[in-house]
Each structure stands twice: as structure tokens, then as C-alpha cells.
């Protein structure tokens, strides 16, 4: 069948359009960040930052590089991570999620942006001390018990400093994702991937001479005590997005970090080796219920703990 020259031109344009679309969707997030042409700070963790945000970017870079040295030595790993501290404008250019909610990407910045032959790690964080994490923490002030406030004081910080610490911790959490993935522990579902990232982040905090873990645990304990999540079931968390209700995401991560801290005190990095051995399946093959049951065979008590998290929710009087 012969086609007119008009049909041939239309077919060519359609083919070109499809190819361009696939190419545009298949750009690594790392490259999308570089395409923003931001200023950067070189070093162990190359850091890009929006205009006016160099100070905060430098603070986070220092923290993550310190953690990277410690974790790299402990796990005998080297990772290549890019850090991006972005303002609202640049955030909206590359991400399809609420400004201020830190995220970790191995492929495209936006979800479902194509398939990639290998992971390239980038952590994206707010370039200021602002956004939902900070705002939601500040909103808790009048609800905190005297016990929670006393824990913050004993940890050596003011209530307001707790908001900044939350952002610092989530930045370390994103670094934790890079390390557990490089170590060979896959993501599977929300519960598992977040548990592993928080476990790794806590391992660094616990190793610090100034015991940064005590400050973080004081903040996370306050979250658990005070936040009322929209649900309190790891099964329901499986398909939950943080942008749906950021305080709920903070609550879940606080709950599992407190548990991760408890296990780390007993088992240290050995727990990660046990997890890696017990979970050889490819991503997408396991659900939350199966994962928790298997984790319970590695560390008895996890199943009972997971079934009781709803009891931690603060009930209206």
C-alpha cells in the first residue's frame, strides 16, 4: 500500500514525537538536577543548591558526608550520591510532590518516568528550614505533654530546634536508602524500605560522639505521642503517599525508627546482614504481611509489635 507524502510526513512526526517523549521521560533525576544549572559544592557528596540556600545546603552536605564516612566504613561500601537543596521554584520543575517533603530517587525525578539500566542516587531536600515537616512539628507545640517537652530539654534542645532536627533526620533517612540499596536490601513496600533507611540512619546517629541519637529519639517520641495519623496499620501504609497527609508519614516513620533503634542496640549491623540473606526476592514480589512475618523469624517480637501500633495513637479525651 502506497502512502501520500502527507501521510508519510504525519507518520514521521508521530514517530519523532513518541521517540522524543520516551527520551524526555527517561532522563535520570541526577541529570535533571544538573540541567537546572544551579550552583554547587564539590566533595564526597556533590551538592547543588538554589539561590540563597548555600548555608543550609552546606550544613546538610557536612552532615551527610560525615554519615557517609561512618556508614561506608561500617558496611565496607562506597556510594555515589548527589544532594540537591532546592527552593520551591526548582522543586516544582523536577518533582511531582509537595514542596518540602524530602525524597530519594534512583531513576527519574517524577514517578513513572521510564525504565533505567542502573540506579543513580540523588537525595532532594528543601533548601530552607521550612515545608510540611517543619510546619507540622511547630503545630504540635501546644499538644506536647510536659513529659515530651522535658525529654527535649534533657536532650539539649529547644522545641523549635526539634523542627530543624526533623529535616536533618529525614535527609539522613534518604542517605540510608542509598546505603541499604547498595548493600543489597531492596525496597519492596513502604514499611520495609522505610524501616531499612531509618535503621541505617539511626546506626550513624548512635555512633556519634555527641549522641545525636538522643535528640532524634526525643523528637520522634514526641511525634508518636502527639500526632493522630489517618490510619495506624502497616498494611494500609503499603499504598500511602506522604503528600496525602505528611503528619501520618511522620508518625509511621517515628514508630518504626523507635523500633529500629531498639533492635540496633541489640544487634547492630548484624541485623542488616540477616535481613539481606532472608530477602532474596526481586522488588514487587512481597507484600507487607509476608515481610513482617519473615522479619519476625529473624527478630522475634516484630509481628506482635506491628499488630499493636494502633495502641500508640493518642485518643481524644
C-alpha positions in Angstrom: 0.0 0.0 0.0 1.4 3.4 -1.0 1.0 6.4 1.2 0.8 10.0 0.1 3.6 12.3 1.1 1.3 13.9 3.6 0.8 10.6 5.3 4.5 10.0 5.3 5.1 13.3 7.0 2.5 12.7 9.6 3.8 9.3 10.4 7.4 10.7 10.7 6.2 13.4 13.0 4.3 10.9 15.2 7.4 8.7 15.3 9.6 11.6 16.2 7.1 12.7 18.9 7.0 9.3 20.5 10.8 9.0 20.5 11.1 12.5 22.0 8.6 11.7 24.7 10.3 8.4 25.7 13.7 10.2 25.7 12.3 13.1 27.8 10.8 10.7 30.3 13.9 8.5 30.5 16.3 11.1 31.9 17.9 10.3 35.2 16.9 12.6 38.1 20.6 13.3 38.7 20.8 14.7 35.2 17.6 16.7 35.6 19.1 18.3 38.7 22.3 19.2 36.8 20.2 20.7 34.0 18.8 23.2 36.4 22.3 24.9 36.2 22.5 25.6 39.9 25.5 26.5 42.0 27.2 23.5 43.6 29.7 22.5 46.3 32.1 19.7 45.4 33.2 17.0 47.7 32.4 13.5 48.8 28.7 14.3 48.2 28.3 16.7 45.3 25.7 19.3 46.4 23.5 21.5 44.3 21.5 24.4 45.8 19.0 27.0 44.8 19.9 30.7 45.0 20.2 32.0 48.6 20.4 28.5 50.1 24.1 27.8 50.2 24.3 27.9 54.0 21.6 25.2 54.6 23.0 23.2 51.7 26.5 23.3 53.2 25.1 22.2 56.6 23.3 19.2 55.2 26.2 18.3 53.0 28.5 18.2 56.0 26.1 16.1 58.0 25.6 13.6 55.2 29.3 13.4 54.4 30.0 12.7 58.0 27.4 9.9 58.0 28.7 8.6 54.7 32.2 8.1 56.1 30.9 6.3 59.1 28.5 4.1 57.3 30.9 3.4 54.5 33.5 2.1 56.9 31.0 0.0 58.9 29.4 -1.6 55.8 32.5 -1.6 53.6 30.6 0.3 50.9 31.1 3.3 48.7 28.2 5.1 47.2 27.8 7.9 44.7 25.1 10.3 45.9 24.1 13.7 44.7 22.4 16.1 47.1 20.0 18.8 45.9 18.8 21.5 48.3 16.1 23.2 46.3 13.7 26.2 46.7 10.0 26.0 45.7 10.6 27.1 42.1 13.3 24.5 41.3 11.4 21.8 43.3 8.3 22.3 41.1 10.4 22.0 38.0 11.7 18.5 38.7 9.3 16.9 41.2 5.6 16.0 41.3 5.3 16.0 45.1 4.6 18.7 47.7 7.5 21.1 48.3 9.5 20.4 51.4 9.0 16.7 51.7 12.5 15.2 51.1 12.8 12.4 48.7 15.2 9.9 47.3 15.4 8.9 43.6 17.3 6.2 41.7 15.8 6.9 38.3 13.6 9.8 37.1 12.6 12.7 39.4 9.0 12.2 38.7 7.4 8.8 39.3 6.7 6.5 36.3 9.3 8.5 34.3 10.7 5.5 32.4 12.9 2.5 33.0 16.7 2.7 33.6 19.5 0.2 33.3 21.1 1.1 36.7 20.4 3.2 39.7 21.8 6.7 40.2 21.3 8.1 43.6 20.0 11.6 44.4 18.5 13.0 47.6 16.3 16.1 47.2 15.7 18.2 50.3 14.2 21.7 51.0 16.8 24.4 50.8 15.4 26.1 53.8 14.2 25.2 57.2 10.6 25.2 56.1 7.9 23.0 54.5 5.5 20.5 55.9 8.0 18.7 58.1 8.9 21.9 60.0 5.4 23.4 59.9 3.7 20.2 61.2 6.2 20.0 64.0 5.6 23.6 65.1 1.9 22.9 65.0 2.4 20.2 67.7 3.7 22.7 70.3 0.5 23.2 72.3 -0.3 19.5 72.2 3.0 18.2 73.6 2.9 16.7 77.1 5.2 18.1 79.8 7.0 14.7 79.7 7.8 15.2 76.0 8.9 18.7 76.5 11.2 17.6 79.3 12.7 14.9 77.0 13.6 17.6 74.5 15.1 19.7 77.2 17.1 16.8 78.6 18.4 16.1 75.1 19.7 19.7 75.0 17.4 21.4 72.5 14.5 23.8 72.3 11.2 22.9 70.8 11.9 25.0 67.7 15.2 23.2 67.2 13.3 20.0 67.0 11.7 21.1 63.7 15.1 21.6 62.1 16.3 18.3 63.5 13.3 16.5 61.8 14.5 17.8 58.4 18.1 16.7 59.3 16.9 13.3 60.2 14.9 12.8 57.0 17.9 13.9 55.0 19.9 11.1 56.8 17.0 8.8 56.1 17.4 9.5 52.4 21.1 8.7 52.6 20.0 5.5 54.4 18.1 4.4 51.3 21.3 4.7 49.2 23.2 2.5 51.7 20.7 -0.2 52.2 20.1 -0.5 48.4 23.8 -0.6 47.7 24.2 -3.2 50.4 21.7 -5.4 48.6 18.5 -4.8 50.6 15.6 -4.0 48.3 12.7 -1.6 48.8 9.6 -3.9 48.4 6.9 -1.8 50.2 6.7 1.4 52.3 7.1 -0.4 55.7 10.2 -2.3 54.6 12.0 0.4 52.7 11.4 3.0 55.4 12.4 0.6 58.2 15.7 -0.1 56.5 16.5 3.5 55.7 15.7 4.5 59.3 17.8 1.6 60.7 20.8 2.8 58.7 20.3 6.5 59.7 20.0 5.5 63.3 23.2 3.5 63.1 25.1 6.6 62.2 23.3 8.8 64.9 24.1 6.2 67.5 27.8 6.3 66.6 28.3 10.0 67.1 30.3 11.2 70.0 27.7 13.8 70.9 25.0 11.1 70.8 22.8 12.8 68.2 20.5 9.7 68.5 19.2 11.0 71.9 18.0 14.3 70.3 16.4 12.5 67.4 14.6 9.9 69.6 13.2 12.7 71.8 11.7 14.3 68.7 10.4 11.1 67.3 8.9 10.0 70.6 7.0 13.3 70.7 5.7 12.6 67.2 4.4 9.2 68.2 2.8 10.6 71.4 1.1 13.6 69.8 0.3 13.0 66.1 -3.0 11.5 65.2 -2.5 9.6 61.9 -5.3 9.0 59.4 -4.7 5.2 59.9 -2.4 3.1 62.0 -1.8 -0.1 60.1 1.3 -1.1 58.2 -0.9 -2.8 55.7 -2.8 0.4 55.0 0.6 2.2 54.7 1.5 0.0 51.8 0.0 2.3 49.2 0.2 5.5 51.1 1.9 8.6 49.7 3.4 11.1 52.1 1.8 14.1 50.4 -1.7 12.7 51.3 -1.1 13.6 54.9 2.5 14.4 55.9 1.9 14.0 59.7 0.8 10.4 59.1 4.0 9.7 57.2 6.0 11.3 60.1 4.1 9.2 62.6 4.8 5.9 60.9 8.5 6.7 60.4 8.8 7.8 64.0 7.2 4.5 65.2 9.5 2.3 63.1 12.6 4.3 63.9 12.0 3.8 67.6 11.7 0.0 66.9 14.8 0.1 64.7 16.7 1.8 67.5 15.7 -0.9 69.9 16.9 -3.6 67.5 20.1 -1.8 66.7 21.0 -1.6 70.4 20.7 -5.4 70.5 22.2 -6.5 67.1 24.0 -3.6 65.4 24.8 -4.1 61.8 24.5 -7.9 62.0 20.7 -7.4 61.7 21.2 -5.9 58.2 23.2 -9.0 57.1 20.4 -11.2 58.4 17.8 -9.2 56.5 19.8 -9.3 53.3 20.1 -13.1 53.5 16.4 -13.6 54.3 15.0 -11.4 51.4 16.5 -12.6 48.1 13.3 -11.9 46.0 13.1 -9.2 43.4 11.1 -6.0 44.2 7.4 -6.3 43.7 7.2 -9.9 44.8 6.4 -9.5 48.5 3.6 -7.7 50.4 3.8 -6.1 53.9 2.2 -9.0 55.7 4.7 -11.5 54.3 7.6 -9.2 55.0 6.6 -8.7 58.7 6.1 -12.4 59.2 9.5 -13.2 57.8 11.2 -10.4 59.8 9.7 -11.9 62.9 11.6 -15.2 62.2 14.8 -13.1 62.1 13.9 -11.0 65.2 11.0 -12.4 67.2 8.6 -9.8 68.5 8.3 -7.8 65.3 5.0 -9.3 64.5 3.4 -8.6 67.8 4.8 -5.1 67.8 3.4 -4.4 64.3 0.0 -5.6 65.4 -0.1 -3.3 68.4 0.9 0.0 66.8 -2.7 1.3 66.8 -2.5 1.4 70.6 0.2 4.1 70.3 -2.3 6.6 68.8 -3.3 9.4 71.0 -7.1 9.1 71.6 -9.3 12.2 72.1 -10.4 12.7 75.6 
